């Protein structure tokens, strides 16, 4: 799983379970390698190089957007843990033949977990996930479907770009530290910093690295430009960002995607409706729905990760949202946050977070997506 080229080779030699175009199945892990391998062959570039070129640099999210971390980033990462109270509750439900929606038949339990002991094995795997993905060699591996390391604001910025149909908006973040404060690949590893610290050099190094932006703002302030800078940073609407941001970097294309029907592709609608089948997924993203006049209508797209982290966007409302957690659960806390935000902004809350007690998509214990 940690050897990128070896997994690509094995996938290339594998025989599909079904004929192309006949069935849509969720590829929990292999989707990342399938897409990544095709991208590498089509571009002639390595996956991580493309990630930096196409997304990290254009979105200005250096140091906050990784699939496979470089050396020196470990000290800034949160460690995963498991909500044991929720875990034991879910385990108890299954052991008693229950689901979030009521009793499960013995045949249904058998279909999901296999022979006797299957449920116990399943929950053992769940308990091991945070342990495994806290391991450094796993964090440094390129596993696109499983070991993304992102800040919430970097993910929200990524989805804001998708809302704008591929156009990168102005840097509107007012949080600290400013976007781009961390290099994608640190010049100094933690070992180097420790060594230099003993020599009394660490403070000087860090001061030099962090002072550049403050000096720049101070210089512009003396020229009466600070207020203008902050106003431009806080302007984030797509229609206002093009001339300001593009003119600041001559010859640098700030568009990540150029397809005007990008939203149709991700939602599996319009010209792309024949490429998707019934189910929650469009092309590459999970679709989120609302009920209008008694029928289901997809209006947002994104993806949720196992454990409660999620990110998605509402094209109609020009809005993106990202929530990252390191205490893994079934998403109830995330669901409450999403409901609160949608209520405050008077936006529809995805139906996927309105039922099942507010659990995240695909985290309900009817296990309807597992066969």
PyMOL commands that set and color helices and strands:
alter all, ss='L'
color gray80, all
select helices_A, chain A and resi 4-13+30-43+47-59+74-76+84-95+106-113+118-133+136-140+152-163+190-198+202-222+226-234+238-248+262-267+270-275+315-317+332-344+351-353+356-358
alter helices_A, ss='H'
color red, helices_A
select strands_A, chain A and resi 65-67+81-82+98-99+102-103+148-150+286-292+295-304+310-314+319-323+327-328
alter strands_A, ss='S'
color yellow, strands_A
deselect
rebuild
show_as cartoon
